[in-house]
C-alpha cells in the first residue's frame, strides 16, 4: 500500500533509507510534532495473542494521541513474542497488532518499526515486507532515518532508527547480553551509516536515536556493553538529544554526559527489579517505574522549537514523569 500523502520516501544507493515527515494539520496541538514511543509490546504466541497489559496500553495510547497529539508511533522492538513472525502473511500481524491498536486516536497514525531480539528470533524480513500490506506499518529497512519538520517553523529534527541486534548480536531473556554481531561486515556498515547520519544532522534542533537495546539501564538486562563502547561516544560527541529504547520491561529516564536516555519497555510485561542500579553512573537515574500491578505504560514525545517534552504515561492515563530537553541549536 502507498504511504500517506504527507510522507515522502527515498532510498539511497547505500540502501539506507531516509524518510521526510511533515505533520498533517491534525497533529499535536500548538503547532508541535509529537509521537508515542512503545517497546516490548508484542503479545503472546498463543490465543488470545495479546496480554491484558497490551490491550490496556493500546487503549491508553489512543487517548493520549487524541488529547496530547500523536503524529506517529515509534515501535521500539519485540513486536511479536517470543519468536517474531514466520512470514509476511503471519496471522500475528492481525492478532497482535491490527486488531489491538484500534482506538479512534490511533486510526490512520503511522507506525515506524524496528526489530528487537525476539523479532530476530523469527523472520525480520517478513516484518519489512509487511509494510506492503498495511498502511500503518512502516519498516522500510533494518535501520533508517526520519527527518522531522516542525509545523509552522523552520525547525527540523532527526530520528535515527537503529537495529541494535544487527550491531551487537542476539540476546535472550536469560543470558548475559549480546555476544557480538552475527555479521561483522553488516554491523560495520550500519555503524558507518550512523556516523554519516549524525554528521548530516548538525543543523537539526533535535537529534533522537532509537534502538531496542538500552545503553544504560538499572533493570534486568542492565547496560549493553557493545552500545557503551560503540554508541555512547557518538551520542556524546554529536550532542544527541536523547536515546530511546526498550528491552527492559519498565519505564526509565536517565541523564549522562549531556544525553537523555528514555527507556519505554512496558507495553506487554512489567518488571520492577533493579539489579543493575550500581551499573549506571551515580545520579544518572532520574525516574523508574515497573510496578507489577500496573497496566503498563509508554512515553509521549512532543517536539516544538523551544524544547522537546518527554512524558511517561501509565496506561491509566496517569502522568508518571515529565522532562523538557532544550534544543541543540
C-alpha positions, 0 to 999 in steps of 0.5 A, a space after each residue: 500500500 502507498 504511504 500517506 500523502 504527507 510522507 515522502 520516501 527515498 532510498 539511497 544507493 547505500 540502501 539506507 533509507 531516509 524518510 521526510 515527515 511533515 505533520 498533517 494539520 491534525 497533529 499535536 496541538 500548538 503547532 508541535 510534532 509529537 509521537 508515542 514511543 512503545 517497546 516490548 509490546 508484542 503479545 503472546 504466541 498463543 490465543 488470545 495473542 495479546 496480554 491484558 497489559 497490551 490491550 490496556 496500553 493500546 487503549 491508553 495510547 489512543 487517548 493520549 494521541 487524541 488529547 496530547 497529539 500523536 503524529 506517529 508511533 515509534 515501535 521500539 522492538 519485540 513486536 511479536 513474542 517470543 519468536 517474531 513472525 514466520 512470514 509476511 502473511 503471519 496471522 500475528 500481524 492481525 492478532 497482535 497488532 491490527 486488531 489491538 491498536 484500534 482506538 479512534 486516536 490511533 486510526 490512520 497514525 503511522 507506525 515506524 518499526 524496528 526489530 528487537 531480539 525476539 523479532 530476530 528470533 523469527 523472520 525480520 524480513 517478513 516484518 519489512 515486507 509487511 509494510 506492503 500490506 498495511 498502511 500503518 506499518 512502516 519498516 522500510 529497512 533494518 535501520 533508517 532515518 526520519 527527518 522531522 519538520 516542525 509545523 509552522 517553523 523552520 525547525 527540523 529534527 532527526 530520528 535515527 532508527 537503529 537495529 541494535 541486534 544487527 550491531 551487537 548480536 542476539 540476546 535472550 531473556 536469560 543470558 548475559 547480553 549480546 555476544 557480538 554481531 552475527 555479521 561483522 561486515 553488516 554491523 560495520 556498515 550500519 555503524 558507518 551509516 550512523 556516523 554519516 547520519 549524525 554528521 548530516 544532522 548538525 543543523 537539526 534542533 533535535 537529534 533522537 536515536 532509537 534502538 531496542 537495546 538500552 545503553 544504560 539501564 538499572 533493570 534486568 538486562 542492565 547496560 549493553 556493553 557493545 552500545 557503551 563502547 560503540 554508541 555512547 561516544 557518538 551520542 556524546 560527541 554529536 550532542 544527541 538529544 536523547 536515546 530511546 529504547 526498550 528491552 527492559 520491561 519498565 519505564 526509565 529516564 536517565 541523564 549522562 554526559 549531556 544525553 537523555 536516555 528514555 527507556 519505554 519497555 512496558 507495553 506487554 510485561 512489567 518488571 520492577 527489579 533493579 539489579 543493575 542500579 550500581 551499573 549506571 553512573 551515580 545520579 544518572 537515574 532520574 525516574 523508574 517505574 515497573 510496578 507489577 500491578 500496573 497496566 503498563 505504560 509508554 512515553 509521549 514525545 512532543 517536539 516544538 522549537 523551544 524544547 522537546 517534552 518527554 512524558 511517561 504515561 501509565 496506561 491509566 492515563 496517569 502522568 508518571 514523569 515529565 522532562 523538557 530537553 532544550 534544543 541543540 541549536 
